[in-house]
Amino acid sequence: MQDNIDVEARELRKKRVSKILIVVQDADEFPVEQVRLDLENRLNPPRSDKEQIAFIIPKWHIQTWLAYLDGESVNESDKESYVKKYGKKSESKEAHPYIDKLANDCKMHNALESPPDSLIAACEEFDRIRSALS
């Protein structure tokens, strides 16, 4: 059975789908870089530098990023605290202000203060596909 990411990438490359493919996967106990390499290896052929495929890899949960965007100092090794506090927000429209703040900061090229490493990696991925977002 063919891997979904590879199928989606093939369709993107054939121009039969939208211009951007965003793959989101939690890293959990694995290093973010290891998960990124695993995703890269699941593509055949590998993605090129100019290809509009982005890997978004939060460490444990996207809720860690919401906590950071809410002004909390976060520890990406903590896999439970942020889920309890931000779990319901992440599944509702309550997450929109946090996402809007991040989008605005990125658009205005505002430096983020001490962001989680996985969020830095996600920002780098968005920089890769920025031209297709406009």
N, CA, C and O atoms as CSV, one atom per row, in Angstrom:
chain,resi,resn,atom,element,x,y,z
A,1,MET,N,N,0.842,-1.183,0.000
A,1,MET,CA,C,0.000,0.000,0.000
A,1,MET,C,C,0.886,1.246,0.000
A,1,MET,O,O,1.842,1.338,0.770
A,2,GLN,N,N,0.569,2.173,-0.845
A,2,GLN,CA,C,1.376,3.380,-0.963
A,2,GLN,C,C,1.079,4.327,0.197
A,2,GLN,O,O,-0.065,4.449,0.635
A,3,ASP,N,N,2.101,4.978,0.676
A,3,ASP,CA,C,2.010,5.931,1.771
A,3,ASP,C,C,1.207,7.163,1.326
A,3,ASP,O,O,1.422,7.659,0.220
A,4,ASN,N,N,0.292,7.663,2.161
A,4,ASN,CA,C,-0.533,8.820,1.801
A,4,ASN,C,C,0.286,10.041,1.446
A,4,ASN,O,O,-0.049,10.744,0.492
A,5,ILE,N,N,1.345,10.313,2.181
A,5,ILE,CA,C,2.160,11.499,1.896
A,5,ILE,C,C,2.753,11.400,0.495
A,5,ILE,O,O,2.828,12.399,-0.220
A,6,ASP,N,N,3.169,10.218,0.105
A,6,ASP,CA,C,3.739,10.035,-1.222
A,6,ASP,C,C,2.659,10.219,-2.292
A,6,ASP,O,O,2.923,10.833,-3.326
A,7,VAL,N,N,1.455,9.701,-2.065
A,7,VAL,CA,C,0.345,9.863,-3.008
A,7,VAL,C,C,0.010,11.342,-3.165
A,7,VAL,O,O,-0.137,11.833,-4.284
A,8,GLU,N,N,-0.110,12.049,-2.048
A,8,GLU,CA,C,-0.432,13.484,-2.096
A,8,GLU,C,C,0.661,14.262,-2.817
A,8,GLU,O,O,0.368,15.155,-3.613
A,9,ALA,N,N,1.910,13.932,-2.545
A,9,ALA,CA,C,3.023,14.615,-3.200
A,9,ALA,C,C,3.010,14.356,-4.711
A,9,ALA,O,O,3.274,15.261,-5.503
A,10,ARG,N,N,2.702,13.123,-5.103
A,10,ARG,CA,C,2.639,12.815,-6.546
A,10,ARG,C,C,1.549,13.639,-7.229
A,10,ARG,O,O,1.759,14.145,-8.332
A,11,GLU,N,N,0.390,13.778,-6.588
A,11,GLU,CA,C,-0.694,14.570,-7.164
A,11,GLU,C,C,-0.316,16.043,-7.240
A,11,GLU,O,O,-0.619,16.715,-8.226
A,12,LEU,N,N,0.344,16.546,-6.202
A,12,LEU,CA,C,0.809,17.931,-6.216
A,12,LEU,C,C,1.776,18.141,-7.385
A,12,LEU,O,O,1.704,19.145,-8.093
A,13,ARG,N,N,2.656,17.200,-7.566
A,13,ARG,CA,C,3.653,17.309,-8.629
A,13,ARG,C,C,3.013,17.243,-10.021
A,13,ARG,O,O,3.548,17.802,-10.978
A,14,LYS,N,N,1.872,16.562,-10.131
A,14,LYS,CA,C,1.152,16.492,-11.397
A,14,LYS,C,C,0.279,17.733,-11.611
A,14,LYS,O,O,-0.339,17.886,-12.664
A,15,LYS,N,N,0.232,18.605,-10.623
A,15,LYS,CA,C,-0.573,19.831,-10.674
A,15,LYS,C,C,-2.072,19.532,-10.715
A,15,LYS,O,O,-2.846,20.316,-11.263
A,16,ARG,N,N,-2.480,18.407,-10.141
A,16,ARG,CA,C,-3.896,18.057,-10.104
A,16,ARG,C,C,-4.570,18.535,-8.826
A,16,ARG,O,O,-5.786,18.420,-8.673
A,17,VAL,N,N,-3.786,19.063,-7.927
A,17,VAL,CA,C,-4.321,19.531,-6.651
A,17,VAL,C,C,-3.821,20.930,-6.370
A,17,VAL,O,O,-3.111,21.514,-7.189
A,18,SER,N,N,-4.183,21.471,-5.223
A,18,SER,CA,C,-3.746,22.811,-4.835
A,18,SER,C,C,-2.236,22.944,-4.906
A,18,SER,O,O,-1.519,21.958,-5.076
A,19,LYS,N,N,-1.771,24.158,-4.774
A,19,LYS,CA,C,-0.352,24.447,-4.917
A,19,LYS,C,C,0.502,24.025,-3.727
A,19,LYS,O,O,1.718,23.898,-3.864
A,20,ILE,N,N,-0.103,23.807,-2.570
A,20,ILE,CA,C,0.669,23.563,-1.351
A,20,ILE,C,C,0.216,22.264,-0.685
A,20,ILE,O,O,-0.977,21.967,-0.620
A,21,LEU,N,N,1.177,21.506,-0.199
A,21,LEU,CA,C,0.891,20.334,0.626
A,21,LEU,C,C,1.528,20.580,1.989
A,21,LEU,O,O,2.744,20.740,2.094
A,22,ILE,N,N,0.705,20.609,3.024
A,22,ILE,CA,C,1.202,20.788,4.389
A,22,ILE,C,C,0.978,19.482,5.135
A,22,ILE,O,O,-0.154,19.018,5.273
A,23,VAL,N,N,2.062,18.900,5.609
A,23,VAL,CA,C,2.028,17.641,6.342
A,23,VAL,C,C,2.276,17.966,7.811
A,23,VAL,O,O,3.303,18.552,8.153
A,24,VAL,N,N,1.339,17.587,8.681
A,24,VAL,CA,C,1.476,17.852,10.113
A,24,VAL,C,C,1.579,16.512,10.840
A,24,VAL,O,O,0.734,15.633,10.672
A,25,GLN,N,N,2.621,16.374,11.643
A,25,GLN,CA,C,2.807,15.159,12.431
A,25,GLN,C,C,3.503,15.507,13.732
A,25,GLN,O,O,4.534,16.180,13.716
A,26,ASP,N,N,2.966,15.069,14.852
A,26,ASP,CA,C,3.633,15.275,16.137
A,26,ASP,C,C,4.909,14.446,16.180
A,26,ASP,O,O,4.947,13.318,15.687
A,27,ALA,N,N,5.950,15.013,16.773
A,27,ALA,CA,C,7.215,14.289,16.907
A,27,ALA,C,C,7.172,13.330,18.094
A,27,ALA,O,O,7.858,12.308,18.100
A,28,ASP,N,N,6.358,13.667,19.102
A,28,ASP,CA,C,6.279,12.879,20.333
A,28,ASP,C,C,7.663,12.679,20.938
A,28,ASP,O,O,8.377,13.656,21.163
A,29,GLU,N,N,8.056,11.446,21.204
A,29,GLU,CA,C,9.334,11.224,21.891
A,29,GLU,C,C,10.538,11.296,20.961
A,29,GLU,O,O,11.678,11.223,21.421
A,30,PHE,N,N,10.303,11.438,19.675
A,30,PHE,CA,C,11.409,11.477,18.705
A,30,PHE,C,C,11.884,12.911,18.481
A,30,PHE,O,O,11.100,13.847,18.642
A,31,PRO,N,N,13.130,13.099,18.118
A,31,PRO,CA,C,13.602,14.438,17.760
A,31,PRO,C,C,12.867,14.925,16.498
A,31,PRO,O,O,12.588,14.136,15.594
A,32,VAL,N,N,12.564,16.206,16.447
A,32,VAL,CA,C,11.860,16.789,15.307
A,32,VAL,C,C,12.620,16.505,14.017
A,32,VAL,O,O,12.011,16.172,13.001
A,33,GLU,N,N,13.931,16.632,14.047
A,33,GLU,CA,C,14.743,16.391,12.850
A,33,GLU,C,C,14.593,14.956,12.351
A,33,GLU,O,O,14.568,14.718,11.143
A,34,GLN,N,N,14.494,14.003,13.270
A,34,GLN,CA,C,14.328,12.603,12.875
A,34,GLN,C,C,12.981,12.402,12.170
A,34,GLN,O,O,12.904,11.691,11.168
A,35,VAL,N,N,11.935,13.021,12.690
A,35,VAL,CA,C,10.613,12.912,12.068
A,35,VAL,C,C,10.633,13.573,10.686
A,35,VAL,O,O,10.055,13.048,9.735
A,36,ARG,N,N,11.299,14.723,10.582
A,36,ARG,CA,C,11.402,15.404,9.290
A,36,ARG,C,C,12.111,14.507,8.270
A,36,ARG,O,O,11.668,14.391,7.127
A,37,LEU,N,N,13.202,13.881,8.685
A,37,LEU,CA,C,13.933,12.981,7.788
A,37,LEU,C,C,13.079,11.779,7.383
A,37,LEU,O,O,13.130,11.335,6.236
A,38,ASP,N,N,12.299,11.259,8.322
A,38,ASP,CA,C,11.393,10.143,8.019
A,38,ASP,C,C,10.367,10.571,6.965
A,38,ASP,O,O,10.093,9.832,6.020
A,39,LEU,N,N,9.805,11.768,7.135
A,39,LEU,CA,C,8.843,12.270,6.149
A,39,LEU,C,C,9.513,12.462,4.792
A,39,LEU,O,O,8.942,12.115,3.759
A,40,GLU,N,N,10.712,13.010,4.798
A,40,GLU,CA,C,11.469,13.192,3.553
A,40,GLU,C,C,11.667,11.843,2.850
A,40,GLU,O,O,11.500,11.737,1.635
A,41,ASN,N,N,12.022,10.827,3.621
A,41,ASN,CA,C,12.314,9.511,3.052
A,41,ASN,C,C,11.067,8.815,2.510
A,41,ASN,O,O,11.172,7.888,1.707
A,42,ARG,N,N,9.896,9.255,2.943
A,42,ARG,CA,C,8.647,8.656,2.462
A,42,ARG,C,C,8.227,9.226,1.108
A,42,ARG,O,O,7.288,8.728,0.486
A,43,LEU,N,N,8.916,10.263,0.655
A,43,LEU,CA,C,8.627,10.847,-0.651
A,43,LEU,C,C,9.545,10.259,-1.706
A,43,LEU,O,O,10.749,10.116,-1.492
A,44,ASN,N,N,8.967,9.922,-2.837
A,44,ASN,CA,C,9.759,9.377,-3.924
A,44,ASN,C,C,9.324,10.057,-5.214
A,44,ASN,O,O,8.235,9.763,-5.705
A,45,PRO,N,N,10.114,10.940,-5.778
A,45,PRO,CA,C,11.443,11.363,-5.350
A,45,PRO,C,C,11.364,12.317,-4.160
A,45,PRO,O,O,10.288,12.824,-3.843
A,46,PRO,N,N,12.508,12.566,-3.495
A,46,PRO,CA,C,12.527,13.516,-2.375
A,46,PRO,C,C,12.088,14.904,-2.837
A,46,PRO,O,O,12.223,15.248,-4.011
A,47,ARG,N,N,11.566,15.691,-1.910
A,47,ARG,CA,C,11.123,17.040,-2.290
A,47,ARG,C,C,12.332,17.911,-2.620
A,47,ARG,O,O,13.400,17.778,-2.024
A,48,SER,N,N,12.135,18.793,-3.573
A,48,SER,CA,C,13.188,19.732,-3.938
A,48,SER,C,C,13.070,20.971,-3.051
A,48,SER,O,O,12.057,21.168,-2.379
A,49,ASP,N,N,14.108,21.798,-3.053
A,49,ASP,CA,C,14.094,23.013,-2.231
A,49,ASP,C,C,12.968,23.965,-2.614
A,49,ASP,O,O,12.458,24.696,-1.765
A,50,LYS,N,N,12.582,23.960,-3.868
A,50,LYS,CA,C,11.554,24.893,-4.340
A,50,LYS,C,C,10.157,24.297,-4.334
A,50,LYS,O,O,9.189,24.991,-4.648
A,51,GLU,N,N,10.036,23.029,-3.983
A,51,GLU,CA,C,8.738,22.363,-4.005
A,51,GLU,C,C,7.867,22.830,-2.847
A,51,GLU,O,O,8.351,23.017,-1.730
A,52,GLN,N,N,6.582,23.017,-3.118
A,52,GLN,CA,C,5.655,23.577,-2.139
A,52,GLN,C,C,5.087,22.498,-1.210
A,52,GLN,O,O,3.875,22.294,-1.144
A,53,ILE,N,N,5.970,21.825,-0.508
A,53,ILE,CA,C,5.599,20.808,0.481
A,53,ILE,C,C,6.243,21.218,1.797
A,53,ILE,O,O,7.461,21.374,1.878
A,54,ALA,N,N,5.418,21.393,2.829
A,54,ALA,CA,C,5.925,21.820,4.136
A,54,ALA,C,C,5.614,20.764,5.190
A,54,ALA,O,O,4.527,20.188,5.216
A,55,PHE,N,N,6.587,20.524,6.052
A,55,PHE,CA,C,6.419,19.605,7.187
A,55,PHE,C,C,6.296,20.432,8.460
A,55,PHE,O,O,7.217,21.169,8.813
A,56,ILE,N,N,5.179,20.315,9.141
A,56,ILE,CA,C,4.930,21.022,10.393
A,56,ILE,C,C,4.931,19.965,11.495
A,56,ILE,O,O,4.076,19.080,11.525
A,57,ILE,N,N,5.910,20.072,12.405
A,57,ILE,CA,C,6.143,18.984,13.364
A,57,ILE,C,C,6.235,19.538,14.786
A,57,ILE,O,O,7.330,19.847,15.257
A,58,PRO,N,N,5.092,19.666,15.478
A,58,PRO,CA,C,5.157,20.041,16.899
A,58,PRO,C,C,5.803,18.901,17.695
A,58,PRO,O,O,5.726,17.742,17.289
A,59,LYS,N,N,6.435,19.225,18.821
A,59,LYS,CA,C,7.126,18.193,19.594
A,59,LYS,C,C,6.142,17.152,20.126
A,59,LYS,O,O,6.189,15.998,19.699
A,60,TRP,N,N,5.274,17.521,21.023
A,60,TRP,CA,C,4.278,16.569,21.528
A,60,TRP,C,C,2.900,16.898,20.982
A,60,TRP,O,O,2.200,16.032,20.457
A,61,HIS,N,N,2.526,18.143,21.111
A,61,HIS,CA,C,1.177,18.556,20.712
A,61,HIS,C,C,1.216,19.994,20.218
A,61,HIS,O,O,2.082,20.770,20.623
A,62,ILE,N,N,0.301,20.343,19.363
A,62,ILE,CA,C,0.171,21.712,18.891
A,62,ILE,C,C,-0.184,22.647,20.053
A,62,ILE,O,O,0.049,23.853,19.974
A,63,GLN,N,N,-0.739,22.098,21.113
A,63,GLN,CA,C,-1.102,22.901,22.279
A,63,GLN,C,C,0.106,23.564,22.919
A,63,GLN,O,O,-0.030,24.608,23.556
A,64,THR,N,N,1.286,22.975,22.761
A,64,THR,CA,C,2.508,23.594,23.272
A,64,THR,C,C,2.726,24.938,22.586
A,64,THR,O,O,3.127,25.912,23.224
A,65,TRP,N,N,2.461,24.986,21.286
A,65,TRP,CA,C,2.615,26.238,20.547
A,65,TRP,C,C,1.573,27.254,20.994
A,65,TRP,O,O,1.877,28.443,21.100
A,66,LEU,N,N,0.343,26.801,21.259
A,66,LEU,CA,C,-0.690,27.728,21.737
A,66,LEU,C,C,-0.283,28.318,23.085
A,66,LEU,O,O,-0.476,29.510,23.322
A,67,ALA,N,N,0.274,27.500,23.962
A,67,ALA,CA,C,0.741,27.997,25.262
A,67,ALA,C,C,1.818,29.053,25.062
A,67,ALA,O,O,1.791,30.099,25.710
A,68,TYR,N,N,2.762,28.786,24.172
A,68,TYR,CA,C,3.817,29.761,23.888
A,68,TYR,C,C,3.211,31.057,23.348
A,68,TYR,O,O,3.573,32.144,23.797
A,69,LEU,N,N,2.303,30.949,22.399
A,69,LEU,CA,C,1.678,32.133,21.792
A,69,LEU,C,C,0.797,32.886,22.785
A,69,LEU,O,O,0.483,34.059,22.582
A,70,ASP,N,N,0.400,32.204,23.861
A,70,ASP,CA,C,-0.381,32.830,24.933
A,70,ASP,C,C,0.527,33.496,25.968
A,70,ASP,O,O,0.047,34.043,26.960
A,71,GLY,N,N,1.837,33.447,25.734
A,71,GLY,CA,C,2.776,34.132,26.618
A,71,GLY,C,C,3.444,33.250,27.646
A,71,GLY,O,O,4.219,33.741,28.467
A,72,GLU,N,N,3.163,31.959,27.621
A,72,GLU,CA,C,3.783,31.051,28.586
A,72,GLU,C,C,5.195,30.674,28.140
A,72,GLU,O,O,5.480,30.600,26.945
A,73,SER,N,N,6.065,30.440,29.108
A,73,SER,CA,C,7.374,29.872,28.832
A,73,SER,C,C,7.149,28.361,28.803
A,73,SER,O,O,6.730,27.779,29.803
A,74,VAL,N,N,7.423,27.723,27.665
A,74,VAL,CA,C,7.070,26.315,27.523
A,74,VAL,C,C,8.290,25.407,27.525
A,74,VAL,O,O,9.402,25.811,27.182
A,75,ASN,N,N,8.042,24.179,27.920
A,75,ASN,CA,C,9.041,23.123,27.921
A,75,ASN,C,C,8.521,22.038,26.986
A,75,ASN,O,O,7.533,21.373,27.296
A,76,GLU,N,N,9.182,21.854,25.841
A,76,GLU,CA,C,8.688,20.883,24.861
A,76,GLU,C,C,8.782,19.437,25.334
A,76,GLU,O,O,8.221,18.545,24.697
A,77,SER,N,N,9.470,19.192,26.421
A,77,SER,CA,C,9.538,17.836,26.963
A,77,SER,C,C,8.293,17.481,27.765
A,77,SER,O,O,8.036,16.306,28.028
A,78,ASP,N,N,7.526,18.483,28.151
A,78,ASP,CA,C,6.313,18.272,28.947
A,78,ASP,C,C,5.176,17.885,28.016
A,78,ASP,O,O,4.692,18.710,27.240
A,79,LYS,N,N,4.751,16.633,28.093
A,79,LYS,CA,C,3.751,16.174,27.140
A,79,LYS,C,C,2.312,16.269,27.647
A,79,LYS,O,O,1.390,15.930,26.905
A,80,GLU,N,N,2.089,16.713,28.872
A,80,GLU,CA,C,0.726,16.724,29.400
A,80,GLU,C,C,0.167,18.103,29.753
A,80,GLU,O,O,-1.010,18.366,29.507
A,81,SER,N,N,0.982,18.979,30.321
A,81,SER,CA,C,0.482,20.250,30.866
A,81,SER,C,C,-0.305,21.080,29.866
A,81,SER,O,O,-1.377,21.589,30.192
A,82,TYR,N,N,0.205,21.220,28.671
A,82,TYR,CA,C,-0.406,22.118,27.695
A,82,TYR,C,C,-1.669,21.518,27.094
A,82,TYR,O,O,-2.592,22.244,26.727
A,83,VAL,N,N,-1.710,20.195,26.994
A,83,VAL,CA,C,-2.908,19.532,26.471
A,83,VAL,C,C,-4.082,19.798,27.402
A,83,VAL,O,O,-5.195,20.072,26.954
A,84,LYS,N,N,-3.818,19.713,28.712
A,84,LYS,CA,C,-4.892,19.940,29.680
A,84,LYS,C,C,-5.434,21.363,29.586
A,84,LYS,O,O,-6.646,21.572,29.623
A,85,LYS,N,N,-4.542,22.335,29.466
A,85,LYS,CA,C,-4.971,23.729,29.480
A,85,LYS,C,C,-5.468,24.215,28.123
A,85,LYS,O,O,-6.394,25.024,28.063
A,86,TYR,N,N,-4.873,23.739,27.038
A,86,TYR,CA,C,-5.175,24.272,25.703
A,86,TYR,C,C,-5.862,23.264,24.779
A,86,TYR,O,O,-6.134,23.576,23.620
A,87,GLY,N,N,-6.142,22.068,25.277
A,87,GLY,CA,C,-6.739,21.027,24.439
A,87,GLY,C,C,-8.034,21.438,23.779
A,87,GLY,O,O,-8.188,21.293,22.567
A,88,LYS,N,N,-8.962,21.947,24.556
A,88,LYS,CA,C,-10.259,22.345,23.989
A,88,LYS,C,C,-10.119,23.567,23.091
A,88,LYS,O,O,-10.816,23.680,22.082
A,89,LYS,N,N,-9.221,24.482,23.452
A,89,LYS,CA,C,-9.003,25.670,22.621
A,89,LYS,C,C,-8.460,25.277,21.249
A,89,LYS,O,O,-8.826,25.876,20.237
A,90,SER,N,N,-7.595,24.279,21.216
A,90,SER,CA,C,-6.975,23.889,19.943
A,90,SER,C,C,-7.985,23.272,18.985
A,90,SER,O,O,-7.740,23.211,17.780
A,91,GLU,N,N,-9.110,22.817,19.507
A,91,GLU,CA,C,-10.130,22.170,18.683
A,91,GLU,C,C,-11.301,23.097,18.392
A,91,GLU,O,O,-12.353,22.651,17.933
A,92,SER,N,N,-11.121,24.382,18.656
A,92,SER,CA,C,-12.222,25.326,18.465
A,92,SER,C,C,-11.719,26.634,17.884
A,92,SER,O,O,-10.533,26.790,17.594
A,93,LYS,N,N,-12.624,27.552,17.723
A,93,LYS,CA,C,-12.269,28.877,17.213
A,93,LYS,C,C,-11.455,29.677,18.226
A,93,LYS,O,O,-10.916,30.731,17.888
A,94,GLU,N,N,-11.361,29.191,19.459
A,94,GLU,CA,C,-10.570,29.886,20.479
A,94,GLU,C,C,-9.082,29.906,20.135
A,94,GLU,O,O,-8.328,30.709,20.685
A,95,ALA,N,N,-8.662,29.030,19.234
A,95,ALA,CA,C,-7.249,28.994,18.829
A,95,ALA,C,C,-6.931,30.094,17.814
A,95,ALA,O,O,-5.765,30.441,17.626
A,96,HIS,N,N,-7.947,30.639,17.166
A,96,HIS,CA,C,-7.719,31.620,16.101
A,96,HIS,C,C,-6.903,32.836,16.526
A,96,HIS,O,O,-6.015,33.240,15.774
A,97,PRO,N,N,-7.154,33.449,17.694
A,97,PRO,CA,C,-6.333,34.607,18.068
A,97,PRO,C,C,-4.838,34.276,18.177
A,97,PRO,O,O,-3.994,35.106,17.841
A,98,TYR,N,N,-4.517,33.087,18.638
A,98,TYR,CA,C,-3.115,32.676,18.763
A,98,TYR,C,C,-2.497,32.510,17.371
A,98,TYR,O,O,-1.375,32.947,17.115
A,99,ILE,N,N,-3.249,31.875,16.491
A,99,ILE,CA,C,-2.768,31.650,15.126
A,99,ILE,C,C,-2.631,32.978,14.394
A,99,ILE,O,O,-1.656,33.205,13.677
A,100,ASP,N,N,-3.624,33.860,14.584
A,100,ASP,CA,C,-3.567,35.185,13.951
A,100,ASP,C,C,-2.355,35.976,14.435
A,100,ASP,O,O,-1.709,36.676,13.655
A,101,LYS,N,N,-2.049,35.859,15.735
A,101,LYS,CA,C,-0.885,36.558,16.289
A,101,LYS,C,C,0.396,36.041,15.638
A,101,LYS,O,O,1.257,36.828,15.245
A,102,LEU,N,N,0.518,34.741,15.526
A,102,LEU,CA,C,1.703,34.160,14.895
A,102,LEU,C,C,1.789,34.580,13.431
A,102,LEU,O,O,2.860,34.959,12.956
A,103,ALA,N,N,0.669,34.513,12.716
A,103,ALA,CA,C,0.662,34.909,11.303
A,103,ALA,C,C,1.076,36.371,11.153
A,103,ALA,O,O,1.849,36.710,10.257
A,104,ASN,N,N,0.567,37.231,12.025
A,104,ASN,CA,C,0.925,38.650,11.963
A,104,ASN,C,C,2.406,38.852,12.270
A,104,ASN,O,O,3.088,39.613,11.584
A,105,ASP,N,N,2.899,38.171,13.300
A,105,ASP,CA,C,4.321,38.284,13.639
A,105,ASP,C,C,5.193,37.846,12.463
A,105,ASP,O,O,6.209,38.472,12.162
A,106,CYS,N,N,4.781,36.765,11.807
A,106,CYS,CA,C,5.553,36.280,10.649
A,106,CYS,C,C,5.475,37.280,9.501
A,106,CYS,O,O,6.486,37.583,8.868
A,107,LYS,N,N,4.277,37.793,9.234
A,107,LYS,CA,C,4.086,38.741,8.138
A,107,LYS,C,C,4.904,40.010,8.355
A,107,LYS,O,O,5.478,40.553,7.411
A,108,MET,N,N,4.954,40.479,9.596
A,108,MET,CA,C,5.670,41.709,9.928
A,108,MET,C,C,7.156,41.448,10.203
A,108,MET,O,O,7.912,42.370,10.509
A,109,HIS,N,N,7.561,40.180,10.088
A,109,HIS,CA,C,8.949,39.763,10.351
A,109,HIS,C,C,9.378,40.122,11.782
A,109,HIS,O,O,10.532,40.474,12.024
A,110,ASN,N,N,8.428,40.026,12.724
A,110,ASN,CA,C,8.732,40.254,14.136
A,110,ASN,C,C,9.467,39.036,14.680
A,110,ASN,O,O,9.038,37.901,14.472
A,111,ALA,N,N,10.552,39.267,15.362
A,111,ALA,CA,C,11.300,38.167,15.972
A,111,ALA,C,C,10.499,37.594,17.136
A,111,ALA,O,O,9.941,38.340,17.940
A,112,LEU,N,N,10.446,36.276,17.219
A,112,LEU,CA,C,9.777,35.610,18.330
A,112,LEU,C,C,10.777,35.461,19.466
A,112,LEU,O,O,11.939,35.124,19.240
A,113,GLU,N,N,10.324,35.711,20.682
A,113,GLU,CA,C,11.214,35.586,21.839
A,113,GLU,C,C,11.191,34.173,22.391
A,113,GLU,O,O,10.154,33.698,22.855
A,114,SER,N,N,12.323,33.507,22.342
A,114,SER,CA,C,12.505,32.162,22.900
A,114,SER,C,C,11.410,31.176,22.494
A,114,SER,O,O,10.800,30.543,23.357
A,115,PRO,N,N,11.156,31.040,21.200
A,115,PRO,CA,C,10.128,30.085,20.777
A,115,PRO,C,C,10.610,28.649,20.946
A,115,PRO,O,O,11.814,28.395,20.972
A,116,PRO,N,N,9.674,27.710,21.061
A,116,PRO,CA,C,10.060,26.294,21.107
A,116,PRO,C,C,10.793,25.915,19.815
A,116,PRO,O,O,10.489,26.442,18.745
A,117,ASP,N,N,11.743,25.015,19.922
A,117,ASP,CA,C,12.532,24.599,18.761
A,117,ASP,C,C,11.659,24.096,17.615
A,117,ASP,O,O,11.937,24.380,16.450
A,118,SER,N,N,10.605,23.349,17.941
A,118,SER,CA,C,9.750,22.813,16.872
A,118,SER,C,C,8.994,23.926,16.149
A,118,SER,O,O,8.682,23.788,14.966
A,119,LEU,N,N,8.696,25.020,16.839
A,119,LEU,CA,C,8.032,26.163,16.197
A,119,LEU,C,C,9.004,26.894,15.275
A,119,LEU,O,O,8.614,27.373,14.210
A,120,ILE,N,N,10.253,26.980,15.680
A,120,ILE,CA,C,11.281,27.565,14.808
A,120,ILE,C,C,11.359,26.764,13.507
A,120,ILE,O,O,11.394,27.340,12.419
A,121,ALA,N,N,11.386,25.439,13.626
A,121,ALA,CA,C,11.452,24.573,12.439
A,121,ALA,C,C,10.221,24.770,11.557
A,121,ALA,O,O,10.334,24.773,10.331
A,122,ALA,N,N,9.047,24.934,12.169
A,122,ALA,CA,C,7.819,25.158,11.401
A,122,ALA,C,C,7.881,26.489,10.663
A,122,ALA,O,O,7.447,26.583,9.515
A,123,CYS,N,N,8.412,27.509,11.308
A,123,CYS,CA,C,8.559,28.812,10.654
A,123,CYS,C,C,9.496,28.712,9.458
A,123,CYS,O,O,9.261,29.346,8.429
A,124,GLU,N,N,10.549,27.926,9.586
A,124,GLU,CA,C,11.474,27.722,8.468
A,124,GLU,C,C,10.775,27.013,7.308
A,124,GLU,O,O,11.033,27.310,6.141
A,125,GLU,N,N,9.893,26.078,7.639
A,125,GLU,CA,C,9.124,25.398,6.594
A,125,GLU,C,C,8.193,26.377,5.883
A,125,GLU,O,O,8.063,26.335,4.659
A,126,PHE,N,N,7.547,27.258,6.646
A,126,PHE,CA,C,6.668,28.237,6.009
A,126,PHE,C,C,7.458,29.203,5.139
A,126,PHE,O,O,6.960,29.660,4.110
A,127,ASP,N,N,8.676,29.517,5.541
A,127,ASP,CA,C,9.519,30.354,4.690
A,127,ASP,C,C,9.780,29.688,3.346
A,127,ASP,O,O,9.868,30.359,2.318
A,128,ARG,N,N,9.902,28.365,3.360
A,128,ARG,CA,C,10.118,27.616,2.122
A,128,ARG,C,C,8.959,27.792,1.142
A,128,ARG,O,O,9.175,27.862,-0.068
A,129,ILE,N,N,7.718,27.864,1.664
A,129,ILE,CA,C,6.541,27.904,0.795
A,129,ILE,C,C,5.895,29.274,0.726
A,129,ILE,O,O,4.825,29.426,0.136
A,130,ARG,N,N,6.531,30.271,1.321
A,130,ARG,CA,C,5.941,31.614,1.424
A,130,ARG,C,C,5.437,32.160,0.082
A,130,ARG,O,O,4.374,32.779,0.032
A,131,SER,N,N,6.169,31.943,-0.978
A,131,SER,CA,C,5.776,32.504,-2.282
A,131,SER,C,C,4.446,31.957,-2.768
A,131,SER,O,O,3.714,32.657,-3.468
A,132,ALA,N,N,4.116,30.721,-2.414
A,132,ALA,CA,C,2.856,30.120,-2.838
A,132,ALA,C,C,1.676,30.564,-1.981
A,132,ALA,O,O,0.522,30.338,-2.345
A,133,LEU,N,N,1.960,31.192,-0.850
A,133,LEU,CA,C,0.896,31.616,0.058
A,133,LEU,C,C,0.269,32.932,-0.347
A,133,LEU,O,O,-0.811,33.266,0.141
A,134,SER,N,N,0.907,33.691,-1.221
A,134,SER,CA,C,0.369,34.998,-1.586
A,134,SER,C,C,-0.506,34.943,-2.812
A,134,SER,O,O,-1.031,35.970,-3.242
